[in-house]
Amino acid sequence: MPKNHEIVPIHLKAALTIFECAELYSIGANNMRKIATSTDAFMFTRKVGNKTIIIRKEFDKYIEKHQVLIA
């Protein structure tokens, strides 16, 4: 890995981890994990090894349609 790589700010990333997504959207990490493992999650999540990645553009569409994320 090059030593001069830059860290991309969370608000500019297209794909987020559960913790990054929880921080960006002000959702608790446990609730974000519940959302990411729900039946509709296939629309905005991808698995990379053991890590769940959330596709931000697709998640934005999802939260526009669902006003209540966790009941």
C-alpha positions as CSV (number, residue, x, y, z in Angstrom):
1,M,0.0,0.0,0.0
2,P,1.5,3.4,-0.9
3,K,2.4,5.6,2.0
4,N,0.9,8.7,0.4
5,H,-2.7,7.4,0.0
6,E,-5.5,9.7,1.1
7,I,-8.4,8.8,3.3
8,V,-11.7,9.5,1.7
9,P,-14.2,11.2,3.9
10,I,-17.3,9.2,4.7
11,H,-19.7,11.6,3.1
12,L,-17.9,11.1,-0.3
13,K,-17.8,7.3,-0.3
14,A,-20.1,5.3,-2.6
15,A,-19.9,2.1,-0.5
16,L,-20.0,2.1,3.3
17,T,-19.5,-0.4,6.1
18,I,-22.2,-0.8,8.7
19,F,-20.4,1.5,11.2
20,E,-19.8,4.2,8.6
21,C,-23.4,4.1,7.4
22,A,-24.6,4.3,11.0
23,E,-22.4,7.3,11.7
24,L,-23.4,9.1,8.4
25,Y,-27.2,8.6,8.8
26,S,-27.2,8.9,12.7
27,I,-28.6,5.4,13.1
28,G,-27.3,3.1,15.9
29,A,-24.9,0.4,14.7
30,N,-27.2,-2.3,16.0
31,N,-30.2,-0.9,14.2
32,M,-28.1,-0.5,11.0
33,R,-27.1,-4.1,11.3
34,K,-30.8,-5.1,11.6
35,I,-31.7,-3.1,8.5
36,A,-28.7,-4.6,6.6
37,T,-29.9,-8.1,7.4
38,S,-33.6,-7.5,6.7
39,T,-35.4,-9.2,3.8
40,D,-35.2,-6.0,1.6
41,A,-31.5,-5.6,2.2
42,F,-30.4,-7.4,-1.0
43,M,-31.2,-4.1,-2.8
44,F,-28.5,-2.1,-1.1
45,T,-26.0,-4.6,0.5
46,R,-23.2,-6.6,-0.8
47,K,-21.0,-9.2,1.0
48,V,-17.3,-8.9,0.7
49,G,-15.9,-11.9,2.7
50,N,-17.4,-11.5,6.2
51,K,-17.9,-7.7,5.7
52,T,-21.3,-6.2,4.7
53,I,-21.0,-3.3,2.4
54,I,-23.9,-0.8,1.9
55,I,-24.2,0.8,-1.5
56,R,-25.0,4.4,-0.6
57,K,-27.1,5.4,-3.6
58,E,-29.3,2.3,-3.3
59,F,-29.6,2.8,0.5
60,D,-30.7,6.4,-0.1
61,K,-33.5,5.2,-2.4
62,Y,-34.5,2.6,0.2
63,I,-34.8,5.1,3.1
64,E,-36.8,7.5,0.8
65,K,-39.4,4.7,0.4
66,H,-39.4,3.5,4.0
67,Q,-40.2,6.3,6.4
68,V,-40.0,4.0,9.4
69,L,-36.8,1.9,9.2
70,I,-37.1,-0.1,12.4
71,A,-40.4,-0.8,14.0
